[in-house]
Amino acid sequence: MSVKAVLHSEWMKIRTLRSLLVALLGGLVATTGISAMVSATEDGSKQGDFDPVFSSFFGLAFGQIAAVSFGVLAVANEYAGGGIRVWLAAVPRRGLYYGCKLTVVGLCALAVGLVTGFASLLAGQALLGDEGVGLDAPGALRAAVGCGIYLALLTVLASGVAAVLRSSVGSLALVVPIVTFLSPVFGATSATRFLPDQAGQQVLHTAPEGPLGAWTGLGVLALYTAAAVFCGRLAVERRDS
């Protein structure tokens, strides 16, 4: 099969599988909805270090779970049903199959992530009233775009882990705690600043906190993602289906 044909087949899977669509769009609904509710009740005047831009992304803590779920299910579901044998028979070049799958998954996550970023920011700032800012405010546009990139990288990272573990339960049990629980448990320390979620979310702050900047933080997350993708590629190439 050609690259175009494989890409099209992967796109058709996402379009036709309800579980993938729910996970993909669930991040948009959760992030935007929860962020809007928080912004509607936020009183920044009582907070000396209030960051109106970052406050619009409170719901991302929940939306990123949907992003991880989408990345995991897109890969692990094929192993659960044995469908991987059919696809590898149709696309014997495993690297091509794996690369096209992660490309489509990543692009879908990026598209929805960008909509999520702009929707959360615009809705959140509107509901903040006089404390809200526009897209021309320092860090605002960067945060909206960065939100999309952050969710896309997180999704692809989860797909790479799923390719290694071949289990949706195992992959979710590993990735979700890393991106949601470790930082709150251990607090803001020099070590936790380099965790995937803390590093990637620096782009959402008007003034990034800690040793990483906005884009260098995303760079750290990209390194985690690249490592997961590489390990997933080795697993797909070397293991029997």
N, C-alpha and C positions, 0 to 999 in steps of 0.2 A: 504494500500500500504506500502511496505517496504521503509526503508530509501534510499536504492539504487535506487528503482524505482522513488521515488519522486525527488531525485537529478538528475536522467536522464531526467525526464520530464521537470524540470526547465532548464536544459542545452539545451534541444531541443527547448524550447521557445526562448532562446536567439539566437540560431543558425538560426532560421527560421523567426524571426521578423526583418524586415529591419530597423525599427526605432531604435531598440536596438543595432543592429550592427553598424549603422551609428554613434550613440552616443558613443558607446564603442571605435570605431576606430578613431572617430573624435578627441578625446583627444590626441591620438598618433600623428596624422597628425598636429594638431594645435600647440602642444607643441614643437615637433621636428622642424617643418618648421619655425615657428616664431623665435625660439631660434637660429636656424642656420642663419637666415637672420640678426638678431641682432648681432651675433658674427662676421659675415662677415664685418660689418661696425663699430665694436667696436674698439676704440683706447685706450687701457688701460694705455698706457704710459702717458696720460694726466690726469689720475686719481690717486691721491695719495693712496686712499684706495681701489683700484681695486681688486675685488675678481674674478679670472678667473673661479673658479668652479661655483659660484652662477650665474655668467653671462650666463652660458649655460642653465639656466632654466628660462629665461625671458618669454618664451612662456607658462609657466605653468599657468600664470595668465589667459590665454585663455583656455588652455586645461582642467583646473579644472571645467570650466562650463560644458564641455562635460561629465566629470565624474559625476557631480551632475545630469545632465540630464539623463544619463544612469541609475543611481540609482533610480531616481524618476519614470521614465517610466517603469522600470521593475516591480514596485509595483502598481503604480497608474493606469496603462493601464487596469489592470484586473477589477478594480472597475468601470472604465468608461464604459466598454462594458458589465458589468454584468457577466463576466467570472468567477469572484470570487466564485459565487454560485456553478458553476460546479466543480471547483477545491476543494472546501470545502466539496462537496458531495463525491468526489472521495477520499479525504484525510480528514476524520472527525477530526483527531487529529490536531487541528489548530496550536499548537506549533510546531509540526513536519513540517507542510507545511511552516510556517513562517521561521523556522530555516533553512530548506533546501534551500528555496529561497534566503535568505540572504547569505548563505554559497556559493552558486553558483555565485551569483552576486559579492560577495567579491573576490572570487578566480579569476573570469574573470577580474575584475578590477585590481587585484594584478599582474596577468600575463602581461596584456597590460601595466600596470604602470611600471613594471620592464623594459620591452622593451623600453618604453618611456624614462625612466631615463637614461639608458645606451646609447640609440641612441642620445638623446639630448646632453649628456656630450661628447661623442666621436665626434659628428659632430661639436659641438660648439668649442671644444678645437682644432680640426683640422683647423677650419676657423679662429681661433685667431692667427695662425702663431706662431711667436716666443714667444708670450705671453701665449700660450696654455700650459697645463700641461697634464700628463698622469694619468692613473688609480692609479698609485702608489703614486701620490701626496697626501699630507695631506688632508683628508676630501673628496677626489674625489669618491672613491668607496662607502663610507658611503652615499654620496649625491645621487648617482645613485640608490642604494638600497632604501634609504629613500624616494626618489621620488615615487617609486612603492608603498611603504607602505602608504605614504601620500594620494595618489590617491585612494587606496583601502579603507582606513578609511573614506575618504570624501564621497565615493560612498555609503558605507553602512550607514553612517549617513543620507544621503539623502533618502535612502530606508526606514529607520526608520521613518523619518518625513512624507514620503508619506503614510506609513501605518497608521499614526495618522490622517492625513488630508484627505486622500482618494481622492486627487485631484492633478493632475499634475500641473495645473496652480497655485494653492495655494501653493504647495510645492516648486515649482521653485521660486515663488515670495518671499518666506520666506528665502530659503537657499542661493540662488544666491547673493542677496545683502549682506548677512552676510559674505560670503567668498570672495567677490570681491569689495564691496563699502565701508564698514565701516572703514577698516584700512586706505585707502587713504583719506577719509573724515576727520577722527579724528587724523590722523598722528601717529607717533611712540611714544606712551605714555606707561606708566607702565600698564595701563588698557588694551590697544589694544594688548599688547604682549601676552595676554592670550586668544585672539580671536582664533577660530579654525584655520584660515589660517596662521596667524602670528606665532602661537605656532608650528604648524606642519611644517612650512617651515624653521624653525631653522636648521633642519637637512641638508638643502641644502647649508648652509654657511660653508666656511672653518673654520671660528671662529664665532660661534653663537653669536648673539647680544642680549643684555638684560638679564633678570634674568633667562631665561630658557636655558638649554643646548640642544644639538641636539636630544638626545633620550628622555629627560624629556619633551621637546616640543611635540614630537610625543605622549608621554604619556598623555599630556593634551588633545590633539585631540582625543585620544582613549577614554578618559573619556566622552567627548562630544558624541562620537559615541555610547558608551555603554548606555548612558542616552537615546539617540534617539531610539536605538534598544529596550530597556526596555519599553519605552512608546508605541512603535509600537506593541510590544508583547501584552501589556495590551489591546490595541485597538482591535487587531485581536481576542483576546480571549473573550472579553466582549461585543463587538458590534455584532448586527445581520448583516449578509451579505446583 
